[in-house]
Amino acid sequence: MAFPGNRPNAEIDCDELDRRLAAGEVNLLDVREEWEYRRGHVAGAQLIPVNSLPLRLAELPTDKPLMIICEHGNRSLVATHFLRVKGFPDAASVRGGTAGWIRSGRPVTKE
């Protein structure tokens, strides 16, 4: 899914996310609902549900590119488009989302 005006590389896969997190190159934003996040999330992900994002932009870190994750990749694409318009040009959606992360055998943190 592409949005008009999006720069290339609006999506990354779980392998790239894993590499970039390990290198400390990116921040991770989880845009699912709190109950989904508690069920299992990528370690270090900041939770801001997609519907709350417009009111909570000031909470987002700006020191590194922001990677956006949800359950499967749909909400994160919407959030990525929104964030790029709002001044986060390097934001990227994680293709496959948390479900893809889990399918790849990577761990999640549960609360």
N, C-alpha and C positions, 0 to 999 in steps of 0.2 A: 504494500500500500504506500503510495507516495502522496505528498502534499505539495501543492504549488509553492514554489519559492524555497523549498527545502534544499539545503546544500547536500552534496554527496555524503555518504556514510552516515545516514540518519539511523542506521541499525548496525548492531554488532551481534555476533553470536556468543554463546556461552563460553567457548574456548577463549575468545578474545577478552571477554569480561574477566575470566579467571586470571589470564596473564596480566591484564592491566591492574586488577586489584592487588595481585601479588607484588607487582612492581610499585604499588602506591601511586599510580598515575591518575586515578579517577576517584570520584565520590559516587556512591550508589544511592539512588532514591527509589524506594518501593512505594508504588501508588495504589496498592490494594487497600481493602478495608482492614481495620485493626484485627478482626477475628481471623482473616486470612493470613495476615502477618504473623500472628501468634501461633498459628498452625505450623508454620515453617517458613523461614526467610534466609536469604544469603547473609552470612555474618557481616556485620558492619553497616547494613542497609538502614538508611533513615526512612522512617515511615511518615508519609504525608499522603493520605488518600486523594485520588485524582480530583474529587469534587471539592476538596479543601484547598487545592493548590493555588487558585487565584488569590485567596486571602492570606496565604502563608509564604509568599515568595521571599520575604525578607529572611526567612529561616534557612534558605538554601545556601550551601557553601559555594563560594565563588573562586576558591583557590586552585581548583582542578576541573577538568571536564566532568560533566554530570551524566552518568549513565542511569537510565530509567528502566525499572523492571516492574512487571505485574504478574499475573498468573500465566498467561499464554502469549502476550505480546500485543494485544489490541489496545488496552487502556494506556499502555506505555507509549504506543505510537501517537495517540491523541495528546498525551501529556508532553511528549517530545516536541510535537508541532507547536503547542502552546508555549512551551519554554523557549523555543527558538525565536518565536515572535516577540517574546518578552525580554529578550536580551541574553539568552544563553545559547549562543550560536554553535557550540560544540556538543550540545546535548544529543544523546543517542539512545534509542530504544534497544532493549535486549531481546532479540528474536528468540521466541520459544518460552520466554519468561521463566518464572520460578519452576514451573512444571518441566521445562526443558533442562534446567539446571539439575533438578532431581533425577530426571531420566538419564542424564549423563553420568550419574553415580556420585555427584558432588554432594557434600553435606549441607544441611540447613540447620539453623538454630531455632529451637522451639521454646515458646514461653507459656 
